Amino acid sequence: MTYKALEDVANAKGYDRKTLAESIGLTYAQLTKRVLGYVQFSLDEIRKIVEVLNLSVEEYNFIFKIKVS
């Protein structure tokens, strides 16, 4: 996962880092630790990101680097 990918998609949908963090129930610092890899996202946090940003499958895969075969 790259923060750049999450930031690009979030910005395109009108969210900056702070508002995205608040929208998914995290502080800015907590979100930053997760996107930098210091702390893993929980499944619930990922679900909230998907819901808040209304992510398509392609966007989800782009952000979280999931390869579908």
N, C-alpha and C positions, 0 to 999 in steps of 0.2 A: 504494500500500500504506500502511496506517496501522498504527502500533504498537498503537493502541487495539483494533483489530479482532483482531490477532494475540493480544494480551494477553487479550481477552475469551474467545476460543475456548480458548486454552491454560489459563486459569484454570478454565473450566468442565470441563476434562478433568484437572484436578489438577496443573497445571504452573505454577510461577511463572517469572519471567524467568530467574533463575539456573539452575533445573533444566532448563528448555527449552534454554538455551544449551549446558549440559553434555551434554544428550541428543543434540544434533546436532553435537557436536564443536567448539563455539565457546566462547570466554570470554564472560562477561557484556558486557564492553566491545565485543567484536567484534559480538555480536548487536545491541547498541544502535546501533552505527554503521550497521548495515545497515537497521534499521527506521526510523532517522531519515533515511535516504537519502544518507548520506555515502559509503557503499560499497554496490554492488549485490550482492544475493544471487546466488550461483552456482546453476546448475541442480541440482547435487548437494545444495546446502544446502536448496533448496526441496523436493527429493525427500525429504530426511531429515525436514523439518518435516511433510510430508504423512504419512510413515510413522509417525513418533513420535506425532503427534496423531491418527492414523487419520482424516484429514480426508475429509469427504464432498465431492462436487463443489460443493455449495452453500457449504460452509464455505471451500473453496479460493477460490471466486469472491468471497466476502465479504472475505476477508483480502487477496487480491491484486488485487481490483477488476477481475476479468476479466469481460468481457461476452460472452455466448454468443448468437449470432443464430440 
